[in-house]
Amino acid sequence: MLRFLPFVVELALLVYCLIDCVQSDGDRVRNLSKGWWVVLIVVLPIAGGIAWLVAGRPTTPRREVPWPSTATAGFPEHERPRRFTEDPAEEGRRRAEERRSDELHERMLRDWEAQLRAREQEAEPAEGATPPRDPA
């Protein structure tokens, strides 16, 4: 088991440095362009990885994303700032618009259900009628 340790360390260093290099901003990478660092890390796994960590990796922290999507496990609507209105008239207009939208959706759903019922009644054979035979 101990003889596999250098291979595992080399592979871990390669994967870590490659992912770090690919995810870093291209304009903040030091000494070489980002593409050359990727080539160096892949061709010379140990030396390229150590060189990336020492001489190529950006030293300044990453810029913060305005709405980090990982903070709420993929629910970005919880990350956006909410709008609170002080005006009761605006709140009333918003709620009235929501009610109109809900009523429209309910009406569309009832119409759709009626259409489905009509199609089902047309498709049902009359009582006592024999279904058509397949000639094949």
C-alpha positions in Angstrom: 0.0 0.0 0.0 2.9 2.4 0.8 4.3 2.0 -2.7 1.2 3.5 -4.2 1.4 6.6 -2.1 3.7 8.6 -4.5 1.3 7.8 -7.4 -1.7 9.0 -5.4 0.1 12.2 -4.3 1.1 12.9 -7.8 -2.4 12.3 -9.1 -4.0 14.4 -6.4 -1.5 17.3 -7.1 -2.2 17.1 -10.8 -6.0 17.1 -10.4 -5.9 19.9 -7.8 -3.6 22.2 -9.8 -5.4 21.5 -13.1 -8.8 22.4 -11.6 -7.4 25.4 -9.8 -5.7 26.6 -13.0 -8.8 26.1 -15.2 -11.1 27.9 -12.7 -8.8 30.9 -12.1 -9.3 34.2 -14.0 -7.1 34.3 -17.0 -6.2 38.0 -16.4 -5.0 37.3 -12.9 -2.7 34.3 -13.6 1.0 35.2 -13.1 4.1 34.7 -15.3 2.5 32.6 -18.2 -0.8 32.5 -19.9 -3.5 30.2 -18.5 -3.2 27.8 -21.5 0.5 27.4 -21.0 0.1 26.6 -17.3 -2.4 23.9 -18.2 0.1 22.4 -20.7 2.9 22.6 -18.1 0.8 21.0 -15.4 -0.3 18.1 -17.7 3.1 17.5 -19.3 5.2 17.8 -16.1 2.7 16.7 -13.3 4.9 17.2 -10.2 7.1 20.0 -11.4 4.3 21.8 -13.3 2.0 21.5 -10.3 4.5 22.9 -7.9 5.4 25.6 -10.3 1.8 26.6 -10.6 1.3 26.8 -6.9 4.5 28.8 -6.4 4.7 31.0 -9.5 1.5 30.9 -11.4 -1.4 30.9 -9.0 -3.1 34.3 -8.5 -2.2 35.8 -5.2 -5.3 38.1 -4.8 -8.5 36.6 -3.7 -11.2 35.9 -6.3 -13.8 38.5 -6.9 -17.0 37.8 -5.1 -20.0 36.9 -7.2 -23.0 39.2 -6.4 -25.4 36.2 -5.9 -23.5 33.1 -4.9 -25.6 30.2 -6.1 -24.1 27.7 -3.7 -25.2 29.5 -0.6 -28.8 28.2 -0.7 -28.2 24.9 -2.5 -29.5 25.9 -5.9 -32.4 28.1 -4.9 -31.4 31.6 -6.2 -34.7 33.2 -5.5 -33.7 33.2 -1.8 -30.5 35.0 -2.6 -32.0 38.0 -4.3 -32.9 41.0 -2.2 -36.6 41.4 -1.6 -38.6 44.4 -2.5 -40.6 45.8 0.4 -43.0 48.6 -0.5 -44.1 51.2 2.0 -47.0 52.2 -0.2 -50.2 50.3 0.6 -51.7 51.2 -2.8 -48.8 49.6 -4.6 -49.2 46.5 -2.5 -52.9 46.4 -3.3 -52.2 46.8 -7.0 -49.7 43.9 -6.9 -52.1 41.6 -5.0 -55.0 42.5 -7.4 -52.7 41.6 -10.4 -51.8 38.3 -8.7 -55.5 37.5 -8.2 -56.3 38.3 -11.8 -53.5 36.1 -12.9 -54.7 33.3 -10.6 -58.2 33.6 -11.9 -57.0 33.5 -15.5 -55.0 30.3 -14.8 -58.0 28.7 -13.1 -60.3 29.6 -16.0 -57.8 28.1 -18.5 -57.5 24.9 -16.4 -61.4 24.5 -16.3 -61.5 25.0 -20.1 -58.8 22.4 -20.6 -60.5 19.9 -18.3 -63.8 20.4 -20.2 -62.1 19.8 -23.5 -60.5 16.6 -22.2 -63.9 15.4 -21.0 -65.5 16.1 -24.4 -62.7 14.2 -26.1 -63.1 11.3 -23.8 -66.9 11.2 -24.4 -66.3 11.3 -28.2 -63.7 8.5 -28.0 -66.0 6.2 -25.9 -67.9 3.7 -27.9 -71.7 3.6 -27.4 -73.1 1.0 -25.0 -73.8 -2.2 -26.9 -71.8 -1.2 -29.9 -69.0 -3.5 -31.0 -65.6 -2.0 -31.4 -64.3 -2.0 -35.0 -62.2 -5.0 -36.0 -58.7 -4.7 -37.2 -58.5 -6.1 -40.7 -55.0 -7.3 -40.2 
